[in-house]
Amino acid sequence: MSFGQSILIAEDDDELRAVVARGLREEGFAVEGVATGAQLLERIDGTAPDALVIDIGLPDTDGRDLCQALRARGVQTPVLFLTARDALVDRIAGFDAGGDDYLAKPFAFVELVARLQALLRRSGSDGAVEAVGLRLDPVNHAAADGRGEVRLTPTEFRLLARLMSRPGEAVRRRDLIRAGWPHNAIVRENTLDTYVARLRRKLRELERAPDIGTVHGVGYKIE
């Protein structure tokens, strides 16, 4: 599992984007999806995700041009291209544009996951999240402050990892629900609040416990 690692998918095929996003969430990733290059640029204007999956044939731009624009902005997030074009010249063009890997359609989902995990390992994003004085242990589902640790359920772990991926920033309720529960899971209105309350109680057992604050009308933030 890849708790806490965030993936942004730019793919204009709604069905494919939904299927890939659902599968990646089930693998433990926090996933967002957009349909155009403009939407990706808008979303990434701030905190970049851990990896990008970009379809080369986007409706408003070539994915390779989009990657070049990101690199020109200083964004070094690993990029995995998806494309129906698998000629050698196309693959080389993708690498020349700053891409890190290339997967031709149709593809096996397990290969997509394996390639993403390899990219994240090479980039130093191994799933361990460290922020606000805490370090998450994805093997033991624990949070530690250097002096003690508390054990978490898998859902608590995913929620905390999502909050810690954006310390000091408000994380929307819908983003937390996507990170914490499988796609299409029935999550009642107060279920997220109940889990956040449990997280707060557990973190208070630590000497250097961060605060999970409520951002009314938006969600929660940790600092």
KEKOL-335036 format. One line per 2 residues: number of its first residue (from 1); their letters; for each residue z, x, y of C-alpha. Coordinates in nm, 3 decimals. Layout:
! KEKOL-335036
NUM = a = Z/X/Y | ...;
This chain:
! KEKOL-335036
1 = ms = 0.000/0.000/0.000 | -0.066/0.106/0.360;
3 = fg = 0.218/-0.044/0.557 | 0.193/-0.023/0.932;
5 = qs = -0.158/0.125/0.950 | -0.385/-0.074/1.180;
7 = il = -0.755/-0.135/1.126 | -0.999/-0.287/1.375;
9 = ia = -1.320/-0.429/1.228 | -1.636/-0.485/1.435;
11 = ed = -1.867/-0.699/1.219 | -2.078/-0.994/1.335;
13 = dd = -2.103/-1.156/0.990 | -1.810/-1.397/1.013;
15 = el = -1.778/-1.442/0.637 | -1.789/-1.070/0.558;
17 = ra = -1.545/-0.991/0.838 | -1.300/-1.253/0.712;
19 = vv = -1.325/-1.136/0.350 | -1.274/-0.769/0.441;
21 = ar = -0.987/-0.849/0.678 | -0.812/-1.062/0.418;
23 = gl = -0.848/-0.795/0.152 | -0.720/-0.518/0.380;
25 = re = -0.419/-0.728/0.480 | -0.338/-0.775/0.112;
27 = eg = -0.347/-0.393/0.084 | -0.079/-0.375/0.355;
29 = fa = -0.292/-0.296/0.660 | -0.251/-0.469/0.993;
31 = ve = -0.603/-0.595/1.068 | -0.790/-0.735/1.365;
33 = gv = -1.154/-0.837/1.369 | -1.416/-0.870/1.644;
35 = at = -1.781/-0.972/1.636 | -1.935/-0.759/1.912;
37 = ga = -1.920/-0.413/2.061 | -1.800/-0.556/2.392;
39 = ql = -1.505/-0.721/2.218 | -1.417/-0.395/2.045;
41 = le = -1.422/-0.202/2.375 | -1.203/-0.468/2.535;
43 = ri = -0.954/-0.459/2.248 | -0.935/-0.079/2.231;
45 = dg = -0.878/-0.042/2.606 | -0.518/0.070/2.560;
47 = ta = -0.360/0.143/2.224 | -0.616/0.251/1.965;
49 = pd = -0.581/0.140/1.600 | -0.542/0.393/1.318;
51 = al = -0.903/0.344/1.204 | -1.219/0.158/1.302;
53 = vi = -1.471/-0.012/1.072 | -1.793/-0.063/1.270;
55 = di = -2.110/-0.239/1.160 | -2.410/-0.045/1.292;
57 = gl = -2.612/-0.364/1.346 | -2.393/-0.544/1.600;
59 = pd = -2.563/-0.819/1.805 | -2.505/-0.653/2.143;
61 = td = -2.526/-0.283/2.061 | -2.594/-0.022/1.796;
63 = gr = -2.265/0.077/1.632 | -2.358/0.443/1.668;
65 = dl = -2.396/0.406/2.045 | -2.060/0.231/2.048;
67 = cq = -1.902/0.521/1.860 | -2.051/0.770/2.106;
69 = al = -1.907/0.571/2.394 | -1.564/0.578/2.235;
71 = ra = -1.583/0.952/2.177 | -1.686/1.000/2.541;
73 = rg = -1.370/0.812/2.640 | -1.163/1.054/2.434;
75 = vq = -1.094/0.807/2.151 | -1.067/1.016/1.833;
77 = tp = -0.981/0.729/1.596 | -1.158/0.772/1.258;
79 = vl = -1.473/0.557/1.235 | -1.621/0.419/0.913;
81 = fl = -1.970/0.276/0.960 | -2.097/-0.024/0.763;
83 = ta = -2.472/-0.072/0.741 | -2.756/-0.212/0.534;
85 = rd = -2.954/0.105/0.610 | -2.881/0.385/0.365;
87 = al = -3.163/0.631/0.430 | -3.062/0.994/0.478;
89 = vd = -3.180/0.991/0.838 | -2.957/0.690/0.910;
91 = ri = -2.652/0.856/0.757 | -2.710/1.175/0.955;
93 = ag = -2.752/0.973/1.276 | -2.417/0.808/1.208;
95 = fd = -2.242/1.141/1.167 | -2.416/1.282/1.474;
97 = ag = -2.284/0.987/1.676 | -1.926/1.084/1.589;
99 = gd = -1.873/0.873/1.279 | -1.648/1.001/1.002;
101 = dy = -1.782/0.809/0.702 | -2.062/0.575/0.604;
103 = la = -2.066/0.284/0.357 | -2.385/0.096/0.270;
105 = kp = -2.393/-0.280/0.214 | -2.338/-0.433/-0.031;
107 = fa = -2.027/-0.233/-0.118 | -1.731/-0.258/-0.352;
109 = fv = -1.412/-0.346/-0.167 | -1.211/-0.091/-0.365;
111 = el = -1.444/0.181/-0.234 | -1.390/0.067/0.124;
113 = va = -1.014/0.090/0.076 | -1.039/0.433/-0.087;
115 = rl = -1.260/0.566/0.194 | -1.028/0.429/0.463;
117 = qa = -0.723/0.582/0.296 | -0.900/0.917/0.273;
119 = ll = -0.992/0.901/0.643 | -0.635/0.817/0.738;
121 = rr = -0.497/1.102/0.529 | -0.734/1.348/0.693;
123 = sg = -0.640/1.223/1.037 | -0.271/1.265/0.962;
125 = sd = -0.194/0.892/0.951 | -0.024/0.870/0.611;
127 = ga = 0.149/0.538/0.656 | 0.479/0.684/0.775;
129 = ve = 0.571/0.526/1.107 | 0.811/0.701/1.344;
131 = av = 0.913/0.557/1.682 | 1.214/0.441/1.886;
133 = gl = 1.440/0.678/1.690 | 1.346/0.529/1.354;
135 = rl = 1.135/0.650/1.063 | 0.999/0.413/0.803;
137 = dp = 0.984/0.515/0.439 | 0.695/0.320/0.276;
139 = vn = 0.795/0.426/-0.074 | 1.154/0.299/-0.063;
141 = ha = 1.102/0.024/0.196 | 1.369/0.173/0.420;
143 = aa = 1.428/0.247/0.788 | 1.630/0.557/0.883;
145 = dg = 1.767/0.691/1.211 | 1.851/1.041/1.085;
147 = rg = 2.211/0.953/1.008 | 2.175/0.654/0.781;
149 = ev = 1.923/0.410/0.644 | 1.885/0.043/0.563;
151 = rl = 1.672/-0.109/0.289 | 1.416/-0.374/0.382;
153 = tp = 1.220/-0.636/0.195 | 0.841/-0.581/0.191;
155 = te = 0.792/-0.852/0.454 | 1.067/-0.709/0.678;
157 = fr = 0.910/-0.365/0.637 | 0.564/-0.486/0.742;
159 = ll = 0.702/-0.668/1.046 | 0.905/-0.368/1.158;
161 = ar = 0.609/-0.134/1.104 | 0.391/-0.357/1.324;
163 = lm = 0.653/-0.362/1.601 | 0.701/0.015/1.577;
165 = sr = 0.328/0.076/1.601 | 0.351/-0.046/1.963;
167 = pg = 0.696/0.058/2.092 | 0.792/-0.099/2.422;
169 = ea = 0.496/-0.339/2.409 | 0.500/-0.709/2.333;
171 = vr = 0.347/-0.789/1.993 | 0.214/-1.141/1.971;
173 = rr = 0.357/-1.381/1.716 | 0.018/-1.429/1.551;
175 = dl = -0.020/-1.051/1.507 | 0.322/-1.027/1.346;
177 = ir = 0.245/-1.317/1.114 | -0.083/-1.153/1.013;
179 = ag = 0.100/-0.828/0.941 | 0.386/-0.988/0.752;
181 = wp = 0.218/-1.246/0.532 | -0.107/-1.274/0.331;
183 = hn = -0.405/-1.447/0.490 | -0.381/-1.828/0.470;
185 = ai = -0.012/-1.817/0.376 | 0.181/-2.117/0.506;
187 = vr = 0.426/-1.974/0.758 | 0.650/-2.229/0.929;
189 = en = 0.715/-2.203/1.302 | 1.068/-2.067/1.262;
191 = tl = 0.997/-1.840/0.962 | 0.906/-1.541/1.180;
193 = dt = 1.216/-1.594/1.394 | 1.432/-1.600/1.082;
195 = yv = 1.289/-1.269/0.959 | 1.329/-1.106/1.301;
197 = ar = 1.692/-1.218/1.308 | 1.744/-1.058/0.965;
199 = lr = 1.582/-0.737/1.089 | 1.812/-0.730/1.391;
201 = rk = 2.119/-0.766/1.168 | 2.005/-0.487/0.936;
203 = lr = 1.915/-0.249/1.217 | 2.258/-0.299/1.375;
205 = el = 2.400/-0.121/1.069 | 2.238/0.198/1.199;
207 = er = 2.415/0.414/1.455 | 2.105/0.450/1.673;
209 = ap = 1.969/0.101/1.633 | 1.676/0.006/1.860;
211 = di = 1.661/-0.338/2.014 | 1.412/-0.605/1.910;
213 = gt = 1.371/-0.817/2.219 | 1.219/-1.161/2.252;
215 = vh = 0.923/-1.192/2.489 | 0.925/-1.562/2.562;
217 = gv = 0.593/-1.733/2.508 | 0.443/-1.418/2.355;
219 = gy = 0.638/-1.264/2.066 | 0.869/-0.964/2.023;
221 = ki = 0.895/-0.600/2.122 | 1.102/-0.307/2.000;
223 = e = 1.245/-0.036/2.225;
